[in-house]
Structure formats: C-alpha cells, structure tokens
Amino acid sequence: DEVALQNLIQDELKQRSDAKKNPRIIFQQLVSYGMYGSQSASTNILSEEELVKMSSQQLLKQVASFNSYPYRVYYYGPDEQSVLIPYLEGISPKKITATIPAPKVFTEQEITENKVYIIDFDIKQTNIVGLSKDTKGYDATSTPMVQLFNSYFGAGPGSIVFQEIREARSMAYAASSTYRMP
C-alpha cells in the first residue's frame, strides 16, 4: 500500500535527519570516513531521491524476486527433521533462477600521511580521532596483547586514557583508545 510505504520513507528520512544531529553517530561517520573514505558500508544506502521515487509495486517486485535466489534454512526449535522437511518442501520456491550478486567490498584506505578532518556540524563538543593502520594484518597470536592494550588504554572509566584525560586533567567528557584487529 502506497500510504504505508510513504510513511516508511518519511520515517527513514526523519531518522537520517536526526542522525545528523546526534554527536555519537556523527563521530562514528567520521571514523568510517577516515578508515574507508567516501565509499563505505555506512554510505551504501539509497539516496533521498531514490527513496522518494520508490513505489510499493517496485518494492513488492523486489521482495518477490527473493524466492528466485539460492537459500539455506536454519531452524532451531522443537520439531523433528522428519516433520520439518516435508513442511519446508511444501513452501519452498521451486525454481532457483538468480545467482547471488557478489558482495560489495569496502577496503580500508592506506594511511600514508597525516590528515585532519573537521566536522562542520553545529555540535557542542569537539571530537578528535587519530587513525593508524598496522601493516602486518591479522595475527591470532597477538590477540592477548590487543585485549590487554584495550583493557588498559581502551574505553570506560577504568582505562588509563579516560582516567588521565578526563579525571585527572578535566580535558574531555569522554576519552578512549582502541586497537582493532583486521
């Protein structure tokens, strides 16, 4: 129904507008931009124009096409497999005609020089983010050291960064440091 779709679109546009006023979301977008640039999972969304132009028929056609893709069924419940399989065979799509498109991969940018990003939004606080990239890649043997680093320096009132910058020097409302593994 077109009215329900228009309400859904208006809700989405309102959420996007509200997100531009939320310091936490703005900060997350800054980090995402610093890591991935302008093409990231958080920017891989329909534009406002695309949303507004969408009709319920287009959306229903898209949903109906889901049955033409290969699928897996995961079930957790009380029914036995002997009961479940005949039921699923009765409701499963008969023709799989589509192939699953390749996932969109967003790669982290190479950090080769110092950069400063300034957020031009009317917010009451300043966020400072420092990003660096380890060139070694994932190493399972470093997991204990990463966890130790994040426990000691990381987020929360027990971390040394929080204690020093917020509590001892009163320089920030929040302070944290995180080492993320690829």
Secondary structure as the mmCIF struct_conf table of DSSP 4:
data_model
#
loop_
_struct_conf.conf_type_id
_struct_conf.id
_struct_conf.beg_label_comp_id
_struct_conf.beg_label_asym_id
_struct_conf.beg_label_seq_id
_struct_conf.end_label_comp_id
_struct_conf.end_label_asym_id
_struct_conf.end_label_seq_id
HELX_RH_AL_P HELX_RH_AL_P1 GLU A 2 ALA A 19
TURN_TY1_P TURN_TY1_P1 LYS A 20 LYS A 21
HELX_RH_AL_P HELX_RH_AL_P2 PRO A 23 TYR A 36
TURN_TY1_P TURN_TY1_P2 GLY A 37 SER A 38
BEND BEND1 SER A 40 SER A 40
HELX_RH_3T_P HELX_RH_3T_P1 ALA A 41 THR A 43
BEND BEND2 ILE A 45 ILE A 45
HELX_RH_AL_P HELX_RH_AL_P3 GLU A 48 LYS A 53
HELX_RH_AL_P HELX_RH_AL_P4 SER A 56 SER A 65
HELX_RH_3T_P HELX_RH_3T_P2 PHE A 66 SER A 68
BEND BEND3 TYR A 69 TYR A 69
BEND BEND4 GLY A 77 ASP A 79
HELX_RH_AL_P HELX_RH_AL_P5 GLN A 81 ILE A 91
BEND BEND5 SER A 92 SER A 92
BEND BEND6 LYS A 94 LYS A 94
HELX_LH_PP_P HELX_LH_PP_P1 ILE A 100 LYS A 104
HELX_LH_PP_P HELX_LH_PP_P2 THR A 107 GLU A 110
BEND BEND7 GLU A 113 GLU A 113
BEND BEND8 PHE A 121 PHE A 121
BEND BEND9 LYS A 124 GLN A 125
BEND BEND10 THR A 135 LYS A 136
HELX_RH_3T_P HELX_RH_3T_P3 ALA A 140 SER A 142
HELX_RH_AL_P HELX_RH_AL_P6 THR A 143 PHE A 153
BEND BEND11 GLY A 154 GLY A 156
TURN_TY1_P TURN_TY1_P3 PRO A 157 GLY A 158
BEND BEND12 SER A 159 SER A 159
HELX_RH_AL_P HELX_RH_AL_P7 ILE A 160 PHE A 162
HELX_RH_PI_P HELX_RH_PI_P1 GLN A 163 ALA A 168
TURN_TY1_P TURN_TY1_P4 ARG A 169 ARG A 169
BEND BEND13 TYR A 173 TYR A 173
#
